[in-house]
Amino acid sequence: MTEKITALVTGANKGIGHEVAAGLAARGMTVLLGSRDRTRGEAAAARLRAAGADVRPVVLDVTDPATIEAVATGLTRLDVLVNNAGISGPLNEPPSATSPRTLREVFETNVIGVLTVTNALLPLLRRSPAARIVNVSSGVGSLAHHTDPDHYMSGLPASATYPISKTALNQLTVQYAKELRKDGILVNAAAPGACATDFTKDLPFPITRTAADGAAIVIKLATLPADGPTGGFFDDAGAVPW
């Protein structure tokens, strides 16, 4: 009997990550649900298992090499990696008021954490017949959006944390795609769009998109065919300008 495709989703105990885990499991995958908090991760996995999904919780803090190594050494197969875990930092704090410590904290999760997790799991992904890596980015990481006077993002308050961490993540995605193309591993960045989750609850405008809506593009990129794109940045409408 053929082994089931195995996926790992970081930061998956709630929000978009949770919906990605649910969506991949609904497509017949075994899903490892990564969460920093053991209790919350186990509860989230139990909810999905109650609906018939093959979902297993793993304690994974992308800023803690020990938890990353524990997950990596405990696996024998991995086909899909979704780097979803992320933090926002102070969105309304301008660059002139941002401390180096604050910027480091955001980069530690949103960029360095992605690199650390990916590198730890690459030996397994390289053995997969059709590995996929999806980095959950954001439209606010697009330099084109922020410099286009006709795009609403050009009018957003200046910030030196979340937006630039996602721009850096996009570049990291491109570099992994360049390196791993020869191995047949497709690596892409997803822009889920603003969704009604805990992550956006403090924004000063209503959001009607659900976490499941945001998860759709991530799931699509995680299940690309062999001739699918790599090194790209995509939302529901297609390619997002860098």
Secondary structure as GFF3:
##gff-version 3
##sequence-region A 1 242
A	DSSP	beta_strand	6	9	.	.	.	ID=ss1
A	DSSP	alpha_helix	15	26	.	.	.	ID=ss2
A	DSSP	beta_strand	30	35	.	.	.	ID=ss3
A	DSSP	alpha_helix	38	50	.	.	.	ID=ss4
A	DSSP	beta_strand	55	59	.	.	.	ID=ss5
A	DSSP	alpha_helix	65	74	.	.	.	ID=ss6
A	DSSP	beta_strand	80	83	.	.	.	ID=ss7
A	DSSP	three_ten_helix	95	97	.	.	.	ID=ss8
A	DSSP	alpha_helix	100	107	.	.	.	ID=ss9
A	DSSP	pi_helix	108	112	.	.	.	ID=ss10
A	DSSP	alpha_helix	113	127	.	.	.	ID=ss11
A	DSSP	beta_strand	132	136	.	.	.	ID=ss12
A	DSSP	three_ten_helix	139	141	.	.	.	ID=ss13
A	DSSP	alpha_helix	143	147	.	.	.	ID=ss14
A	DSSP	three_ten_helix	152	155	.	.	.	ID=ss15
A	DSSP	alpha_helix	162	180	.	.	.	ID=ss16
A	DSSP	three_ten_helix	181	183	.	.	.	ID=ss17
A	DSSP	beta_strand	186	190	.	.	.	ID=ss18
A	DSSP	three_ten_helix	198	200	.	.	.	ID=ss19
A	DSSP	alpha_helix	211	222	.	.	.	ID=ss20
A	DSSP	beta_strand	233	235	.	.	.	ID=ss21
A	DSSP	beta_strand	238	239	.	.	.	ID=ss22
###
